[in-house]
């Protein structure tokens, strides 16, 4: 499943996916630049830390609300 967000002012498109390697990249970027670790992110997303660790290692993916919240958190941190 994939979705595209378009920012009308700039015409910029941002494509994201609710699974596969893009969630892994989102988690890596959040950990690197926001100084959050897996347990902190897991708490924010309300998922078990071991599940989020598996996503970070490419061994699964988030679905539903946690996937949407991960994308929203990424956009909040890097949207400007």
C-alpha positions in Angstrom: 0.0 0.0 0.0 1.3 3.4 -0.8 0.1 7.0 -0.5 1.3 10.3 -1.8 1.1 13.7 0.0 1.3 16.8 -2.2 2.1 20.2 -0.7 0.2 22.6 -2.9 2.2 25.7 -2.2 5.5 24.2 -3.4 4.1 21.5 -5.6 6.3 19.0 -3.7 5.2 15.4 -3.6 6.1 13.1 -0.8 5.4 9.4 -1.4 5.3 7.1 1.6 4.5 3.5 2.2 2.9 1.8 5.2 5.3 -1.1 5.0 8.5 -2.4 3.5 11.8 -0.5 3.7 10.4 3.0 4.0 9.3 2.4 7.5 12.8 1.2 8.3 14.2 4.5 6.8 11.7 6.6 8.8 12.7 4.9 12.1 16.4 5.2 11.3 16.0 8.9 10.5 14.0 9.6 13.6 16.5 7.8 15.8 19.5 9.6 14.2 18.2 13.2 14.1 15.6 13.4 16.9 17.8 11.6 19.4 15.0 9.1 20.2 15.7 5.5 20.7 13.6 2.4 19.9 11.9 2.2 23.4 11.0 5.9 23.2 9.6 5.6 19.7 7.7 2.4 20.6 6.1 4.3 23.5 5.0 7.1 21.3 3.6 4.8 18.6 2.1 2.5 21.3 3.7 -0.7 19.9 6.0 -3.2 21.6 9.7 -2.2 21.4 10.7 -5.6 20.0 8.2 -5.2 17.2 9.5 -1.8 16.3 13.1 -3.2 16.5 12.0 -5.9 13.9 10.6 -3.2 11.6 13.9 -1.3 12.0 15.8 -4.4 10.9 13.5 -5.0 8.0 11.8 -8.1 9.5 8.3 -6.7 9.4 6.2 -3.6 9.1 3.6 -1.6 11.0 0.0 -1.5 9.8 -3.0 0.7 10.7 -2.7 3.4 13.3 0.9 2.9 14.3 2.0 3.1 10.6 0.1 6.3 10.1 1.5 7.8 13.4 5.0 6.8 12.3 4.5 8.7 9.1 3.0 11.7 10.9 5.9 11.8 13.4 8.4 11.7 10.5 6.6 14.6 8.7 6.4 16.6 11.9 10.2 16.2 12.5 11.3 16.7 8.9 8.4 18.6 7.2 9.9 22.1 7.2 
